[in-house]
Amino acid sequence: MMENCCGLITSQKEPVPLKSVEVELEVRDHVATVVSTLNYENKEDKPLEAVFVFPLPGDAAVCHFSAKIGQTQIVAEVKEKQEAREEYDDALSSGQQAFLLEESEQSPDIFSLSVGSLPPGESASIRLEYVTELAVQADEGLRFCLPAVLNPRYQPRGSEGVNVQVTSVPASLVPYSLSFSARVSSPRPVSKVESNCPLDPLQYLNTEKTQATVKLAAGHKFDRDVELLIYYKDAHQPTAVVEAGQASSKPGTLMGDPVVMLSLYPEFPQAVMSSVASCGEFVFVLDRSGSMDAPMNNSDRDQTCIGSARDTLLLLLKSLPVGCYFNIYSFGSNFEHIFPKSVEYSQETMEEALEKVDKMEADLGGTEILEPLKHIYSQPCIPNQPRQIFVFTDGEVGNTKEIIHLVKHNSGSHRCFSFGIGEGASSALINGLAKEGGGHAQFITGTDRMQPKVMQSLRFALQPAVVDISVKWDLPKGVSVTALSPPLTALFQGQRSLVYAQLTGQSSEASQGCVTVKYSLAGHPSQNQLQFSLKPAEDTGLTVHRLAARTLIRSLEMEERERDGREDGGVKKKKVVELSVQSGVSSAFTSFIAVNKGDGEAIQGPLVRRNVPTPMMMAMGMRPMSCGAPRMKMRMSSVELCCGLMSCDAPVMDFMDMSLDSEFENLDDMAMRIDMTVECDECDDSPCSTLDESCSPKQPARDPLLQLVSLQKASGCWVLDPALAAALGKTSEEVEKPKPASVNQEVWATILALIWLHGFKMDAQEEWELLAMKAVSWLRAQKASCVTECVEAVNALLGCNVQKNVLGL
């Protein structure tokens, strides 16, 4: 029986000391500064230590951490990690208040915040600040994501590093509130701001509409990350911003010298971009861990992550060019592949692959990405078939840095395109795979459809690769440049690339600099030039310096991992610590530490630890049953449900502690091994398996677009048969009767399919564009007569008005 209590308490009936989180976002063009304030209050009668493990964007540069207790403000310093921990422990043992902020050694998007010695009745406000760059989306929007969901990460047995202990609760039970406001400013007008969460209306601050504010509507449910998409009126342009060095820092150092941020936004000739490669080895790597059975979003609980991934693989396989090679891997606690090695794309191999894809479920346990990647890299590359790897995962792994290091080590042999599926996917993993693999990253959250984003990446993969990229600086006499970013390995049409560099020496403020980016595209040497002023920008503070320091720190951390035990006296690690301390930006080897050394009384008595829970998504898509609700026992997290959170016929769950080294490795294993029985009125009250047909939800009908696409042959054509007629919503007789007698059946069927796509599915053109191009190429190769007559007849049959030239014929 449930106790009559309100709110959320831990399993030991203890309250949670974090009361609210306030987030202020400031976006200047494509750079964001985020200030988070966490408000704590100890309502117990003993002193507390509150520990909160939470997510941040993987590429964030955390640059400020401070605590306010009463009227006392303590600003943290960056120190070597072990030194900071010892100082924190010493402060607590001597009765002082201390605050510690640490980045996870395994994944740079997880942080741990410890608030030590919070006396009974006392409050503390923690202020955390970070800066990050915003990625450009396919529709030219800039994406900012405030990660709110932290799903427990899967740590493969035997992998490096210490597990991060994550205390998680279902999103609806988060015991603290979130307020979020954003201010956007740019030289160009802000046209709109969209979000996956309810927003208050956009408020413009000037008539030019170059400044605006927006707020998250009250009552955020913590069932998703907060995503903002910011759109400016004019297309993105290449820019260079120079930021003055810190007056208190020594000239010649990173913080003492000016730093330039170069933002490249290449535009390639249309003639080159419209050509699609007819070769390549395409390796698709699909996550089949238990957590992939979660719904894609809360509004459509029938569409699971694994179901959407299956539909996407169908589109990908139909869109591959004739003459390429491919294979499909899937992974969980172990991995499988459809073919022993990549095979040539043909009707037979495509059908065999699709048959196996159709049976794929989220049934392989944990999330071990490392082993399938090692297996792929162990296979020899096929001559004249550039290898392109597509990784689909919900990104719930603990060994992020190990995986990214492996991809970087093999970056010369392939390009890697990554897709983070659902809420809480690790931004460090998804962005890191693409960055080190010279590919492109996409996140699919909320009501996003996976297919258009994946097809955009396939278009990138089929475009000619940009090679031999070099950056040349032309600066006034007496000014030298030091690159702070790793060399560019990839440039994509419509995607920004950032380069940071330190400028040393003196020049007049009126001086100009010039940077030239040279590269080769489809065998043609090309270059882009950008002139820029050396006069430092005003009001950027030290944002550019901090982003540059973060970029250099990440490169050095990667080099430190590459030592693989080779002795060099930890030179790289020392450099990271020095740079982190000098710039005030966090790293894997340093922490922020603040100690209240005021002359107040020492805090007496032993400290009681309280773990602050983060929201997580339910691992199994808990979709409604057709008869009574199941009673479940689940080991999930250190909370109990109380006071009207569930109706009496809803699932009754017993939540216990679920740190990552508990009985379940993580949500993936829990989803596999959960003991679930259903008591069902329609089954004489006897328990029945959830797999019983009478209790299982009906499968949704297949989307008409996917139905039509599934019928296309590997060559690009369609066959005239009853299945095609049904997909078009017609009878066999209706589609066969208007066919001109002299026309081949496959030509007629292919024109039918193309006109239906153009007539009824233009809103999803990104999804079928490549497979339609393949169909048109096939039609051209047939040199068919009567094409004009066929187009007119099909338009009449389908009630469309699609012109022959629109089809590309």
C-alpha positions in Angstrom: 0.0 0.0 0.0 1.2 3.5 -0.8 2.0 6.0 1.9 0.1 9.2 1.9 2.9 11.6 1.1 3.2 14.4 -1.4 6.0 15.4 -3.8 9.0 13.2 -4.3 11.3 11.6 -1.7 14.2 9.1 -1.9 13.6 5.5 -1.1 14.8 6.2 2.4 12.0 8.9 2.7 14.4 11.8 2.4 13.7 15.1 0.6 15.7 16.4 -2.4 17.6 19.6 -1.7 17.6 21.1 -5.2 14.6 23.3 -5.5 14.8 25.2 -8.9 17.0 25.7 -11.9 17.1 29.0 -13.8 18.7 29.2 -17.2 19.5 32.4 -19.1 20.7 32.0 -22.7 22.4 34.7 -24.7 22.9 34.1 -28.4 25.1 36.4 -30.4 25.0 35.4 -34.1 26.1 31.7 -33.8 27.7 31.7 -30.4 25.7 31.0 -27.2 26.5 31.9 -23.6 24.5 30.0 -21.0 24.2 31.0 -17.3 22.5 28.4 -15.1 21.5 29.1 -11.5 20.8 26.1 -9.2 19.0 27.0 -6.0 19.5 24.6 -3.0 17.8 24.6 0.3 18.3 22.2 3.3 15.0 21.6 5.0 16.4 18.8 7.1 17.7 19.0 10.7 21.3 17.8 9.8 24.0 19.1 7.5 23.9 17.8 3.9 26.2 17.0 0.9 24.1 17.2 -2.3 25.5 15.5 -5.4 23.9 16.2 -8.8 25.1 14.4 -12.0 23.7 16.2 -15.0 24.2 16.6 -18.8 25.7 19.6 -20.7 26.4 20.0 -24.4 29.4 17.9 -25.3 31.3 20.8 -26.9 30.5 23.4 -24.1 33.4 25.4 -22.6 32.5 25.7 -18.9 34.1 28.9 -17.8 32.6 30.1 -14.5 31.4 28.4 -11.3 30.5 30.3 -8.1 28.3 29.8 -5.0 26.3 32.4 -3.0 25.5 31.6 0.6 23.6 34.4 2.3 25.5 37.5 1.3 28.8 35.7 0.7 29.8 35.0 -2.9 32.6 32.5 -3.5 34.1 32.2 -7.0 35.6 28.8 -7.8 39.1 28.3 -9.2 40.2 25.7 -11.7 42.7 23.2 -10.3 44.1 19.8 -11.2 41.4 17.2 -10.5 43.1 15.3 -7.7 44.2 18.4 -6.0 40.7 19.9 -6.2 39.1 16.7 -4.7 41.6 16.7 -1.8 40.9 20.3 -1.1 37.1 19.6 -1.2 37.4 16.6 1.2 39.7 18.6 3.6 37.2 21.5 3.7 34.3 19.1 4.5 36.3 17.3 7.2 37.2 20.6 8.9 33.6 21.7 8.9 33.9 24.3 6.0 31.5 24.6 3.1 32.9 23.6 -0.3 31.6 23.2 -3.8 33.1 21.0 -6.5 32.3 20.8 -10.3 33.9 17.9 -12.3 33.7 16.8 -15.9 33.4 13.0 -16.4 36.6 11.4 -17.6 34.7 9.2 -19.9 32.2 11.6 -21.5 32.7 15.3 -21.7 28.9 15.9 -21.7 28.4 14.7 -18.1 29.2 16.8 -15.1 29.0 16.2 -11.4 28.3 19.0 -8.9 28.9 18.5 -5.2 27.5 21.0 -2.7 29.2 20.2 0.6 28.2 21.1 4.2 24.9 22.8 3.7 23.7 23.4 7.3 20.1 22.8 8.4 17.8 25.6 7.2 20.4 27.2 4.9 20.1 28.0 1.2 22.8 28.2 -1.5 22.7 29.4 -5.1 25.2 27.9 -7.5 26.0 29.8 -10.7 27.4 27.9 -13.7 28.4 29.5 -17.0 29.4 28.0 -20.3 29.8 29.0 -24.0 29.1 26.9 -27.0 28.8 27.2 -30.8 25.5 26.5 -32.5 25.3 24.1 -35.4 23.5 24.9 -38.7 20.6 22.7 -39.6 19.4 21.6 -43.0 16.9 24.4 -43.1 19.5 27.0 -42.1 18.2 27.3 -38.6 20.8 27.4 -35.7 20.2 24.6 -33.1 20.7 25.2 -29.4 20.0 22.3 -27.1 19.7 22.5 -23.3 20.1 18.8 -22.2 17.6 18.1 -19.5 17.3 14.3 -19.9 20.2 12.2 -18.7 19.5 8.5 -19.4 21.8 6.1 -17.5 24.8 5.3 -19.7 25.8 1.8 -20.6 29.4 1.0 -19.6 30.7 -2.1 -21.4 32.5 -4.6 -19.1 36.3 -4.1 -19.2 36.1 -0.6 -20.7 38.3 2.2 -19.3 37.5 4.6 -16.6 35.3 4.8 -13.5 31.5 4.6 -13.8 29.6 7.8 -13.3 26.8 7.2 -10.7 23.6 8.6 -12.2 20.4 8.9 -10.1 17.5 9.1 -12.5 13.7 9.4 -12.2 10.9 9.3 -14.8 10.6 12.8 -16.3 7.1 13.4 -14.7 8.6 13.0 -11.2 11.4 15.6 -11.3 11.2 17.4 -7.9 12.6 20.8 -9.0 11.4 23.4 -11.5 13.0 24.9 -14.6 12.7 28.5 -15.9 14.4 29.3 -19.2 14.8 32.6 -21.1 16.8 33.5 -24.2 18.0 36.8 -25.7 19.1 36.6 -29.4 21.1 39.3 -31.2 22.7 39.4 -34.6 23.7 41.9 -37.3 20.9 40.3 -39.4 17.2 40.4 -38.4 15.8 37.4 -36.4 13.0 36.0 -38.5 11.7 33.4 -36.0 12.5 31.2 -33.0 11.0 27.7 -32.8 11.2 25.1 -30.0 10.1 21.5 -29.2 8.7 23.0 -25.9 5.9 25.5 -25.5 7.3 29.1 -25.7 5.9 32.5 -24.8 5.6 34.7 -27.9 8.9 36.2 -29.3 9.4 39.8 -28.2 11.5 42.1 -30.5 13.6 44.7 -28.7 14.2 47.1 -31.7 12.5 48.0 -34.9 15.2 46.4 -37.0 14.3 43.0 -35.3 18.0 42.3 -34.8 17.4 41.7 -31.1 14.7 39.6 -29.5 13.8 37.7 -26.3 11.8 34.5 -25.8 10.9 32.4 -22.7 9.9 28.9 -22.0 6.3 28.7 -21.0 5.8 27.8 -17.3 5.4 24.2 -16.2 8.2 22.5 -18.2 7.6 18.7 -17.8 11.3 17.5 -18.1 10.2 14.9 -20.6 12.6 16.2 -23.2 15.7 18.3 -23.8 14.9 21.9 -24.5 15.7 22.6 -28.1 15.7 26.1 -29.8 15.9 26.7 -33.5 16.9 30.3 -34.4 16.4 31.6 -37.9 18.0 34.8 -39.3 16.6 36.6 -42.3 19.7 36.4 -44.5 21.6 33.3 -45.3 24.8 32.5 -43.3 27.9 34.3 -44.6 31.6 33.6 -43.9 32.9 35.9 -41.1 36.0 36.5 -39.0 35.8 38.0 -35.5 38.9 39.2 -33.7 38.7 39.4 -29.9 41.2 41.4 -27.8 43.4 39.5 -25.2 42.8 39.7 -21.4 44.7 42.8 -20.1 45.8 40.9 -16.9 47.3 38.0 -18.9 50.8 37.9 -20.3 51.3 38.8 -24.0 52.4 35.7 -26.0 49.9 33.5 -24.1 46.6 32.3 -25.4 44.6 34.5 -23.0 47.0 37.5 -23.4 47.0 37.7 -27.2 44.1 38.5 -29.6 42.3 35.4 -31.0 40.4 35.2 -34.3 37.4 33.0 -34.9 37.0 32.2 -38.6 33.5 30.9 -39.6 33.6 29.3 -43.0 30.4 28.7 -44.9 31.3 27.2 -48.3 29.1 27.4 -51.4 30.1 24.9 -54.1 29.2 25.1 -57.8 25.7 23.8 -58.5 27.0 21.7 -61.4 29.3 19.8 -59.1 26.7 19.5 -56.3 24.0 18.1 -58.5 26.2 15.2 -59.6 25.8 12.1 -57.4 28.5 9.5 -57.0 27.8 6.0 -58.3 30.3 4.3 -56.1 31.1 3.9 -52.4 31.0 1.3 -49.6 28.0 2.2 -47.4 28.1 0.6 -43.9 25.0 1.1 -41.8 25.4 0.5 -38.0 22.1 0.3 -36.1 21.6 0.4 -32.3 19.3 -2.5 -31.2 19.8 -2.1 -27.5 16.7 -2.3 -25.3 16.3 1.5 -24.9 15.7 1.8 -28.7 12.2 0.4 -28.0 11.2 3.8 -26.5 8.7 6.0 -28.4 10.2 8.6 -30.7 8.0 11.2 -29.0 5.2 11.4 -26.5 2.5 12.4 -29.0 2.9 9.3 -31.1 3.8 6.4 -28.8 3.3 3.8 -31.6 6.4 5.0 -33.5 9.4 3.6 -31.6 13.0 4.6 -32.2 13.7 1.1 -33.7 10.6 1.2 -35.9 11.6 4.6 -37.3 15.2 3.3 -37.9 13.8 0.3 -39.9 11.8 2.7 -42.1 14.9 4.9 -42.6 17.0 1.9 -43.6 14.3 1.0 -46.2 14.7 4.5 -47.7 18.5 4.4 -47.6 18.7 1.0 -49.3 16.3 2.1 -52.1 18.4 5.3 -52.6 21.8 3.7 -52.9 23.4 4.0 -56.4 23.7 1.0 -58.6 27.4 -0.1 -58.6 28.1 0.6 -54.9 28.8 -1.9 -52.0 27.0 -2.1 -48.7 26.5 -3.9 -45.4 24.3 -3.5 -42.3 25.6 -4.1 -38.7 23.4 -4.1 -35.6 24.6 -4.0 -32.1 23.6 -4.3 -28.4 25.6 -6.4 -25.9 27.0 -8.1 -29.0 26.8 -7.4 -32.7 25.5 -9.0 -35.9 26.1 -8.3 -39.6 23.9 -9.2 -42.5 26.8 -10.2 -44.8 30.3 -11.4 -43.7 31.7 -8.5 -45.7 30.3 -5.7 -47.8 28.5 -6.9 -51.0 27.8 -5.3 -54.3 24.4 -3.7 -54.4 21.9 -5.7 -56.5 18.3 -6.7 -56.4 19.2 -10.0 -54.7 21.4 -8.4 -52.0 19.0 -5.5 -51.4 16.0 -8.0 -50.9 18.0 -10.2 -48.5 19.0 -7.1 -46.5 15.5 -5.7 -46.4 14.0 -9.1 -45.3 16.4 -9.1 -42.3 15.9 -5.4 -41.5 12.2 -6.0 -41.3 12.7 -8.4 -38.5 15.1 -6.2 -36.4 13.9 -5.4 -32.9 15.4 -3.7 -29.9 16.4 -7.0 -28.4 20.2 -7.1 -28.2 20.6 -5.8 -24.6 23.3 -3.2 -23.9 25.0 -0.5 -26.0 28.4 -1.7 -27.1 29.4 0.3 -30.2 33.1 -0.2 -29.9 33.2 -3.9 -31.1 31.2 -3.5 -34.3 33.3 -0.5 -35.2 36.5 -2.4 -34.6 35.2 -5.2 -36.8 34.3 -2.8 -39.6 37.8 -1.2 -39.5 39.4 -4.6 -39.6 37.9 -5.3 -43.0 40.0 -4.1 -46.0 38.7 -1.2 -47.9 37.4 -1.9 -51.4 39.4 -0.1 -54.2 37.7 2.9 -55.7 34.7 2.5 -53.3 35.1 5.2 -50.5 33.9 3.9 -47.2 31.0 5.8 -45.6 29.7 4.7 -42.1 26.3 5.7 -40.8 25.8 5.2 -37.1 22.3 5.2 -35.6 22.1 5.2 -31.8 20.2 6.7 -28.8 23.7 7.4 -27.5 23.5 6.0 -24.0 27.1 4.8 -23.6 29.7 5.4 -20.9 32.8 4.9 -22.9 32.4 7.9 -25.3 36.1 8.9 -25.4 37.2 5.4 -26.2 34.8 5.2 -29.2 35.7 8.6 -30.5 39.4 7.8 -30.2 38.9 4.6 -32.3 37.1 6.7 -35.1 39.9 9.3 -35.1 42.5 6.6 -35.4 40.8 5.2 -38.5 39.7 8.6 -39.9 42.0 8.2 -43.0 40.0 5.3 -44.3 36.3 6.5 -44.1 33.8 9.2 -43.3 31.4 8.8 -40.4 27.9 10.2 -40.3 26.1 10.0 -37.0 22.5 10.2 -35.8 21.4 10.8 -32.2 17.9 9.3 -31.7 15.5 10.5 -29.1 15.8 12.6 -25.9 19.1 12.4 -23.9 21.3 11.1 -26.8 24.9 12.0 -25.9 26.0 15.1 -27.8 29.6 14.3 -27.0 29.3 10.9 -28.8 27.2 12.0 -31.8 29.2 15.2 -32.6 32.5 13.4 -31.8 31.9 10.5 -34.2 31.1 13.0 -37.1 33.9 15.5 -36.2 36.6 12.9 -35.9 35.2 10.8 -38.8 35.0 13.8 -41.2 31.2 13.4 -41.6 28.1 15.1 -40.3 26.0 14.8 -37.1 22.2 14.9 -36.9 19.9 14.8 -33.8 16.4 13.5 -34.1 14.2 14.5 -31.2 10.6 15.3 -30.4 8.4 15.2 -33.4 11.3 15.3 -35.9 11.1 12.7 -38.6 14.3 10.7 -38.9 14.1 10.1 -42.6 14.7 13.7 -44.0 17.7 14.2 -41.8 19.2 10.9 -42.7 18.6 11.5 -46.4 20.4 14.9 -46.2 23.4 13.1 -44.8 23.2 10.5 -47.6 23.3 13.4 -50.1 26.4 14.7 -48.3 28.0 11.2 -48.5 27.2 11.0 -52.3 28.6 14.4 -53.0 32.2 14.6 -54.1 34.5 14.8 -51.1 36.4 18.0 -50.5 40.1 17.1 -50.2 43.5 18.8 -49.7 42.1 21.5 -47.5 44.6 24.2 -46.4 44.2 27.5 -44.6 46.6 30.3 -45.4 46.8 33.6 -43.4 48.1 36.8 -44.9 48.7 39.3 -42.0 50.5 42.7 -41.6 54.2 42.6 -40.9 55.0 41.9 -37.3 51.9 39.8 -36.7 52.2 36.0 -36.6 49.5 33.4 -36.4 49.2 30.1 -34.4 46.5 27.6 -35.3 44.5 26.5 -32.3 42.1 24.2 -34.2 43.0 20.8 -35.6 43.4 20.8 -39.4 40.1 20.8 -41.4 39.3 17.4 -42.8 35.8 18.0 -44.1 33.7 20.8 -45.7 30.1 20.4 -46.7 27.8 22.6 -48.7 25.6 24.6 -46.4 27.5 23.7 -43.2 29.7 25.9 -41.1 33.3 25.1 -40.2 35.0 27.0 -37.4 38.8 27.7 -37.2 40.4 29.4 -34.2 43.9 31.1 -34.3 46.0 33.1 -31.9 47.5 36.4 -33.3 50.8 37.5 -31.8 52.5 40.8 -32.3 51.5 44.4 -32.8 49.6 46.1 -35.6 47.6 49.3 -36.1 43.9 48.9 -35.4 43.2 49.9 -39.0 45.1 46.9 -40.3 43.4 44.2 -42.4 44.1 40.5 -42.6 43.2 38.0 -45.2 42.6 34.3 -45.0 42.5 31.9 -48.0 41.0 28.4 -47.8 42.1 26.2 -50.6 40.7 22.8 -51.4 40.1 20.3 -54.3 36.5 19.4 -55.3 35.8 16.7 -57.9 39.3 17.1 -59.2 39.0 20.9 -59.5 41.2 23.2 -57.3 39.1 25.9 -55.7 39.6 28.6 -53.1 37.6 31.1 -50.9 39.1 34.3 -49.6 37.9 36.4 -46.7 39.3 39.9 -45.8 38.8 40.9 -42.2 39.7 43.8 -39.9 42.2 43.2 -37.1 40.3 45.7 -34.9 38.9 43.7 -32.0 35.2 43.3 -31.7 33.5 45.0 -28.8 31.4 43.3 -26.2 32.4 39.8 -26.8 34.2 39.6 -23.5 36.4 36.5 -23.6 33.9 34.2 -25.4 36.1 33.6 -28.4 39.2 32.9 -26.2 37.2 30.4 -24.2 35.9 28.6 -27.2 39.4 28.5 -28.7 40.8 27.2 -25.4 38.2 24.5 -25.3 39.0 23.4 -28.9 42.8 23.2 -28.1 42.1 21.4 -24.8 40.0 18.7 -26.6 42.7 18.2 -29.2 45.4 17.8 -26.5 43.2 15.4 -24.5 42.8 13.3 -27.6 46.6 13.2 -28.1 47.0 12.2 -24.5 44.7 9.2 -25.1 46.7 8.3 -28.2 49.9 7.8 -26.1 48.5 4.4 -25.1 50.8 4.1 -22.1 53.9 5.4 -24.0 56.0 7.4 -21.6 56.4 11.1 -22.3 56.1 12.2 -18.7 52.5 13.2 -19.3 53.5 16.3 -21.3 50.1 16.6 -23.0 48.2 16.2 -19.7 50.4 18.9 -18.1 49.7 21.2 -21.1 45.9 20.6 -20.7 46.0 21.4 -16.9 48.1 24.6 -17.6 45.8 25.7 -20.3 42.6 24.9 -18.3 43.9 26.8 -15.3 45.1 29.8 -17.4 41.8 30.1 -19.4 39.4 29.1 -16.6 37.8 26.4 -18.9 37.1 22.9 -17.6 38.8 19.8 -18.9 38.9 16.1 -18.2 42.0 16.6 -15.9 40.8 19.6 -13.9 37.9 20.7 -11.7 36.3 23.8 -10.4 36.7 24.1 -6.6 35.3 26.8 -4.2 35.7 26.8 -0.4 34.0 29.2 2.0 36.9 30.2 4.1 34.9 32.8 6.0 35.2 32.9 9.8 31.8 31.4 10.5 31.4 28.5 12.9 32.5 25.0 11.8 29.6 22.8 10.7 29.2 20.1 13.3 28.1 16.5 12.9 28.5 13.9 10.1 27.3 14.9 6.6 24.4 13.1 5.0 24.7 12.6 1.2 21.7 13.3 -1.0 21.7 12.4 -4.7 19.7 14.9 -6.8 17.9 12.9 -9.5 17.9 13.8 -13.3 15.0 13.1 -15.6 15.2 10.1 -17.9 13.0 8.7 -20.6 11.2 5.4 -20.0 13.3 2.7 -21.8 10.5 0.5 -23.0 7.9 2.3 -25.0 5.2 1.6 -22.4 2.4 1.6 -24.9 -1.2 1.1 -23.6 -2.5 -2.4 -23.6 -6.0 -3.3 -25.0 -7.1 -4.7 -21.6 -6.4 -3.7 -18.0 -3.1 -2.1 -17.1 -0.1 -4.3 -16.2 1.3 -4.5 -12.6 5.0 -4.2 -12.9 8.0 -4.5 -10.6 10.9 -2.6 -11.9 14.3 -1.8 -10.4 14.9 1.8 -11.7 15.9 4.6 -9.4 16.1 5.8 -5.8 12.6 7.3 -5.6 9.1 6.2 -4.6 6.0 7.4 -6.3 3.6 9.3 -4.0 0.3 11.1 -3.8 -1.9 10.9 -6.8 0.9 10.6 -9.4 -0.8 7.6 -10.9 -4.4 6.4 -11.1 -5.2 3.2 -9.4 -5.5 1.2 -12.6 -2.1 2.5 -13.9 1.1 0.5 -13.7 2.3 0.2 -10.1 6.1 0.5 -10.0 8.5 -0.2 -7.2 11.6 2.0 -7.9 14.9 1.2 -6.2 18.4 2.5 -6.7 19.7 2.2 -10.3 23.3 3.3 -10.4 25.1 1.9 -13.4 26.8 -0.9 -11.7 23.6 -2.2 -10.0 21.8 -5.4 -11.0 21.0 -3.9 -14.4 23.8 -2.4 -16.5 21.4 0.3 -17.5 18.0 0.9 -19.1 18.9 -1.4 -22.0 19.3 -4.5 -19.7 16.2 -3.5 -17.7 14.1 -3.3 -20.8 15.4 -6.8 -21.7 15.0 -8.5 -18.3 12.0 -6.8 -16.7 9.6 -9.1 -15.0 6.2 -8.1 -16.2 2.8 -9.9 -15.9 -0.6 -8.6 -16.9 -3.8 -9.2 -15.1 -6.5 -9.0 -17.7 -10.3 -8.9 -17.4 -10.6 -10.5 -20.8 -8.4 -13.4 -19.8 -10.4 -14.6 -16.7 -8.2 -12.6 -14.3 -5.3 -15.0 -14.9 -1.9 -13.6 -15.7 -1.1 -13.5 -19.4 2.1 -12.7 -21.2 2.4 -9.2 -22.6 3.2 -10.9 -25.9 -0.3 -12.4 -26.0 -2.1 -11.3 -29.2 -5.2 -10.3 -27.3 -3.2 -7.8 -25.2 -0.8 -6.5 -27.7 -1.4 -3.2 -29.5 -2.4 -3.4 -33.2 0.4 -2.6 -35.6 -0.2 0.7 -37.3 -0.8 0.6 -41.1 2.3 1.3 -43.2 2.7 4.8 -44.5 1.7 5.0 -48.2 5.0 6.6 -49.2 7.0 3.7 -47.5 4.6 1.2 -49.1 5.4 2.6 -52.6 9.1 2.9 -51.9 9.3 -0.7 -50.7 8.2 -1.9 -54.1 11.0 -0.1 -56.1 13.7 -2.4 -57.6 17.4 -1.9 -56.9 17.8 -0.7 -60.6 15.4 2.2 -59.9 12.3 0.9 -61.7 8.9 -0.3 -60.5 7.0 -3.4 -61.7 3.3 -3.2 -62.7 1.5 -5.5 -60.3 -1.4 -5.5 -57.8 0.9 -4.3 -54.9 1.8 -1.2 -56.9 -1.9 -0.6 -57.7 -2.8 -0.9 -54.0 0.0 1.5 -53.0 -1.5 4.1 -55.4 -5.0 3.5 -54.0 -6.2 1.9 -57.3 -7.3 -1.5 -58.6 -5.0 -3.5 -61.0 -7.5 -2.9 -63.8 -7.5 0.9 -63.2 -3.7 1.1 -63.5 -3.3 -1.3 -66.4 -6.1 0.0 -68.7 -4.7 3.4 -69.7 -1.3 2.0 -70.5 -0.4 2.7 -74.2 0.0 -0.7 -76.0 3.5 0.0 -77.2 4.9 0.9 -73.7 6.9 -1.5 -71.6 5.1 -2.4 -68.3 8.1 -1.4 -66.1 8.4 2.0 -67.9 4.6 2.6 -67.3 4.9 1.5 -63.6 7.9 3.7 -63.0 6.2 6.8 -64.5 3.1 6.0 -62.4 5.2 6.0 -59.2 7.2 9.2 -60.1 4.0 11.2 -60.8 2.3 9.9 -57.6 5.4 11.1 -55.7 5.4 14.5 -57.3 1.7 14.9 -57.2 1.0 13.8 -53.6 4.3 13.7 -51.6 6.1 17.0 -52.3 6.1 17.7 -48.6 8.4 14.7 -48.2 10.6 15.3 -51.3 13.8 15.2 -49.3 13.0 11.6 -48.4 12.4 10.3 -51.9 14.5 12.7 -54.1 17.5 10.3 -54.4 15.5 7.2 -55.3 13.4 9.3 -57.8 16.7 10.4 -59.5 17.6 6.7 -59.7 14.3 6.0 -61.4 14.7 8.8 -63.9 18.2 7.5 -64.7 16.7 4.1 -65.4 14.0 5.5 -67.6 16.6 7.5 -69.6 18.6 4.3 -70.1 15.5 2.5 -71.6 15.2 5.2 -74.3 11.5 4.6 -74.2 9.2 6.2 -76.7 5.7 7.6 -75.9 7.0 9.2 -72.6 4.9 12.3 -73.2 1.8 10.2 -73.9 2.4 8.2 -70.7 2.8 11.3 -68.5 -0.5 12.7 -69.8 -2.3 9.4 -69.3 -0.9 8.9 -65.7 -1.9 12.5 -64.8 -5.4 11.8 -66.0 -5.5 8.5 -64.0 -4.2 10.0 -60.7 -5.8 13.4 -61.0 -2.5 15.2 -61.1 -0.9 17.9 -63.2 2.8 17.0 -63.1 4.9 18.3 -66.1 7.3 16.0 -67.9 10.2 18.4 -67.3 9.5 18.5 -63.6 10.2 14.8 -63.5 13.6 15.4 -65.1 12.7 13.6 -68.3 
